[in-house]
Amino acid sequence: MFIKLGIIAGIVILGGMIFSTEINNIFPLTSATVFDSLIDDVSNFGSIASDSVEQRIDSSIDKIVDKTSNSITNEISEAGNKITNEVSEVKESSQKIISEEISNFNPIESIKNIFTDW
């Protein structure tokens, strides 16, 4: 059995030596192309990973900006509503007080009080 393996290995080695130029023409620098292919794959993986990270960061920043914008908008709306309610309350109470003062105003009494206080 070892003799058969030795004969086969010898034929393959002898054939490789005889047809080495043809083998180089058929398979030129196979190890170099494998190495170049591996380098290309690694660089492509790096660029794909970099693009993926950039996209995730961009989407995260967009989400943060949207949430912050919505939160600020909601807070401003709530503050505006509170101010509007308070202004309405002040307006109503001012109108009420002014109308009471006007209805209680007696010009003759006011003039009389001005001259009697002296």
Phi, psi and omega per residue, in radians:
M1 nan -0.739 3.099
F2 -1.152 -0.510 3.125
I3 -1.181 -0.724 3.125
K4 -1.115 -0.780 3.106
L5 -1.085 -0.690 3.114
G6 -1.131 -0.712 3.128
I7 -1.145 -0.769 3.133
I8 -1.099 -0.782 3.130
A9 -1.099 -0.695 3.122
G10 -1.107 -0.728 3.130
I11 -1.131 -0.730 3.141
V12 -1.135 -0.768 3.141
I13 -1.145 -0.797 3.127
L14 -1.089 -0.731 3.092
G15 -1.110 -0.679 3.102
G16 -1.121 -0.664 3.127
M17 -1.236 -0.714 -3.102
I18 -1.225 -0.768 -3.043
F19 -1.797 0.523 -3.088
S20 -1.104 -0.680 3.139
T21 -1.169 -0.672 3.108
E22 -1.186 -0.654 3.122
I23 -1.135 -0.719 3.111
N24 -1.140 -0.586 3.097
N25 -1.223 -0.661 -3.131
I26 -1.316 -0.806 -3.127
F27 -2.076 1.352 -3.083
P28 -1.324 2.181 3.044
L29 0.763 1.001 -3.106
T30 -1.036 -0.738 -3.114
S31 -1.150 -0.630 3.130
A32 -1.194 -0.702 3.135
T33 -1.212 -0.595 3.080
V34 -1.133 -0.749 3.132
F35 -1.132 -0.764 3.100
D36 -1.101 -0.697 3.107
S37 -1.106 -0.705 3.113
L38 -1.134 -0.720 3.101
I39 -1.102 -0.756 3.112
D40 -1.085 -0.723 3.130
D41 -1.100 -0.734 3.138
V42 -1.145 -0.767 3.136
S43 -1.168 -0.663 3.076
N44 -1.119 -0.694 3.101
F45 -1.093 -0.704 3.117
G46 -1.100 -0.763 -3.132
S47 -1.211 -0.648 3.103
I48 -1.144 -0.762 3.119
A49 -1.113 -0.728 3.127
S50 -1.096 -0.773 3.111
D51 -1.086 -0.723 3.139
S52 -1.099 -0.764 3.129
V53 -1.113 -0.736 3.125
E54 -1.076 -0.737 3.135
Q55 -1.129 -0.720 3.124
R56 -1.152 -0.717 3.109
I57 -1.120 -0.770 3.124
D58 -1.058 -0.772 -3.130
S59 -1.173 -0.642 3.096
S60 -1.134 -0.748 3.127
I61 -1.126 -0.723 3.109
D62 -1.058 -0.746 3.126
K63 -1.114 -0.743 3.141
I64 -1.109 -0.767 3.136
V65 -1.100 -0.755 3.136
D66 -1.105 -0.789 -3.141
K67 -1.109 -0.741 3.134
T68 -1.131 -0.756 3.132
S69 -1.085 -0.782 3.120
N70 -1.108 -0.726 3.137
S71 -1.110 -0.779 3.135
I72 -1.123 -0.742 3.127
T73 -1.066 -0.751 3.129
N74 -1.118 -0.751 -3.141
E75 -1.123 -0.734 3.127
I76 -1.138 -0.694 3.124
S77 -1.123 -0.758 3.117
E78 -1.099 -0.754 3.124
A79 -1.111 -0.725 3.102
G80 -1.082 -0.724 3.109
N81 -1.117 -0.729 3.125
K82 -1.107 -0.769 -3.137
I83 -1.111 -0.739 3.127
T84 -1.067 -0.759 3.129
N85 -1.107 -0.751 -3.126
E86 -1.182 -0.699 3.098
V87 -1.098 -0.705 3.115
S88 -1.105 -0.729 3.124
E89 -1.117 -0.763 3.133
V90 -1.119 -0.705 3.133
K91 -1.079 -0.826 -3.128
E92 -1.114 -0.776 -3.121
S93 -1.186 -0.634 3.104
S94 -1.131 -0.766 3.110
Q95 -1.079 -0.692 -3.132
K96 -1.132 -0.804 -3.121
I97 -1.153 -0.750 -3.134
I98 -1.116 -0.749 -3.141
S99 -1.159 -0.625 3.081
E100 -1.154 -0.747 -3.139
E101 -1.137 -0.705 3.135
I102 -1.168 -0.702 -3.142
S103 -1.211 -0.511 3.119
N104 -1.509 -0.117 -3.082
F105 -1.335 2.192 3.092
N106 -2.140 1.904 -3.036
P107 -1.140 -0.590 -3.124
I108 -1.184 -0.720 3.109
E109 -1.126 -0.688 -3.137
S110 -1.110 -0.750 3.140
I111 -1.185 -0.708 3.135
K112 -1.110 -0.705 3.133
N113 -1.182 -0.572 3.138
I114 -1.126 -0.749 -3.078
F115 -1.441 -0.412 -3.129
T116 -1.497 -0.381 -3.140
D117 -1.251 -0.251 -3.096
W118 -1.441 nan nan
